[in-house]
């Protein structure tokens, strides 16, 4: 899980740097989708640490980012 989270974080950072350098926002839905995946993976690790309330917060924010990302794909 940790390796997947690191790979996703590298992808998000790379996409964000590319967007900052070029000034385009065409890849923003991909950034949000990968960020949602990071939050979901982080949230899945929380119940193992006996912090179930934190999982719910991560899941809600991840779901919100997925919806916004899908809307971004549809509008582009």
C-alpha beads as a LAMMPS data file, in Angstrom:
LAMMPS data file: protein, C-alpha beads

76 atoms
75 bonds

1 atom types
1 bond types

-500.0 500.0 xlo xhi
-500.0 500.0 ylo yhi
-500.0 500.0 zlo zhi

Masses

1 110.0

Atoms # bond

1 1 1 0.000 0.000 0.000
2 1 1 2.807 2.357 0.850
3 1 1 4.505 1.892 -2.512
4 1 1 1.244 2.521 -4.390
5 1 1 0.686 5.687 -2.366
6 1 1 4.196 6.923 -3.159
7 1 1 3.765 6.213 -6.872
8 1 1 0.441 8.052 -6.929
9 1 1 1.981 10.982 -5.059
10 1 1 4.805 11.202 -7.605
11 1 1 2.237 11.213 -10.412
12 1 1 0.232 13.995 -8.731
13 1 1 3.344 16.098 -8.152
14 1 1 4.548 15.569 -11.728
15 1 1 1.163 16.552 -13.168
16 1 1 0.983 19.598 -10.909
17 1 1 4.475 20.768 -11.854
18 1 1 3.649 20.308 -15.533
19 1 1 0.472 22.351 -15.105
20 1 1 2.348 25.116 -13.300
21 1 1 5.062 25.297 -15.939
22 1 1 2.767 25.207 -18.986
23 1 1 -0.148 27.101 -17.467
24 1 1 -2.671 24.634 -18.860
25 1 1 -5.434 23.107 -16.797
26 1 1 -6.285 20.275 -19.189
27 1 1 -4.776 17.656 -16.896
28 1 1 -6.503 18.903 -13.737
29 1 1 -9.146 16.099 -13.699
30 1 1 -6.345 13.515 -13.785
31 1 1 -4.600 15.220 -10.867
32 1 1 -7.804 15.215 -8.839
33 1 1 -8.505 11.580 -9.688
34 1 1 -5.039 10.483 -8.554
35 1 1 -5.352 12.642 -5.434
36 1 1 -8.683 10.961 -4.662
37 1 1 -6.961 7.589 -4.999
38 1 1 -4.243 8.677 -2.551
39 1 1 -6.855 9.794 -0.026
40 1 1 -8.795 6.554 -0.418
41 1 1 -5.695 4.430 0.123
42 1 1 -4.721 6.528 3.142
43 1 1 -8.229 6.160 4.529
44 1 1 -8.172 2.403 4.077
45 1 1 -5.116 2.195 6.325
46 1 1 -6.804 4.143 9.151
47 1 1 -9.199 1.446 10.515
48 1 1 -6.159 -0.759 11.051
49 1 1 -4.901 1.927 13.428
50 1 1 -8.266 1.997 15.301
51 1 1 -9.205 5.416 13.897
52 1 1 -12.467 4.658 12.123
53 1 1 -13.758 8.240 12.175
54 1 1 -10.787 9.394 10.147
55 1 1 -11.584 6.790 7.480
56 1 1 -15.009 8.322 6.989
57 1 1 -13.502 11.774 6.431
58 1 1 -11.007 10.459 3.918
59 1 1 -13.738 8.517 2.120
60 1 1 -16.039 11.558 1.875
61 1 1 -13.286 13.826 0.542
62 1 1 -12.161 11.116 -1.878
63 1 1 -15.713 10.682 -3.155
64 1 1 -16.060 14.448 -3.585
65 1 1 -12.809 14.600 -5.566
66 1 1 -13.974 11.719 -7.777
67 1 1 -17.246 13.518 -8.559
68 1 1 -15.433 16.772 -9.338
69 1 1 -12.918 14.900 -11.478
70 1 1 -15.685 13.173 -13.457
71 1 1 -17.388 16.526 -13.988
72 1 1 -14.054 17.892 -15.205
73 1 1 -13.758 15.050 -17.709
74 1 1 -17.292 15.675 -18.979
75 1 1 -16.786 19.421 -19.383
76 1 1 -13.482 19.158 -21.214

Bonds

1 1 1 2
2 1 2 3
3 1 3 4
4 1 4 5
5 1 5 6
6 1 6 7
7 1 7 8
8 1 8 9
9 1 9 10
10 1 10 11
11 1 11 12
12 1 12 13
13 1 13 14
14 1 14 15
15 1 15 16
16 1 16 17
17 1 17 18
18 1 18 19
19 1 19 20
20 1 20 21
21 1 21 22
22 1 22 23
23 1 23 24
24 1 24 25
25 1 25 26
26 1 26 27
27 1 27 28
28 1 28 29
29 1 29 30
30 1 30 31
31 1 31 32
32 1 32 33
33 1 33 34
34 1 34 35
35 1 35 36
36 1 36 37
37 1 37 38
38 1 38 39
39 1 39 40
40 1 40 41
41 1 41 42
42 1 42 43
43 1 43 44
44 1 44 45
45 1 45 46
46 1 46 47
47 1 47 48
48 1 48 49
49 1 49 50
50 1 50 51
51 1 51 52
52 1 52 53
53 1 53 54
54 1 54 55
55 1 55 56
56 1 56 57
57 1 57 58
58 1 58 59
59 1 59 60
60 1 60 61
61 1 61 62
62 1 62 63
63 1 63 64
64 1 64 65
65 1 65 66
66 1 66 67
67 1 67 68
68 1 68 69
69 1 69 70
70 1 70 71
71 1 71 72
72 1 72 73
73 1 73 74
74 1 74 75
75 1 75 76
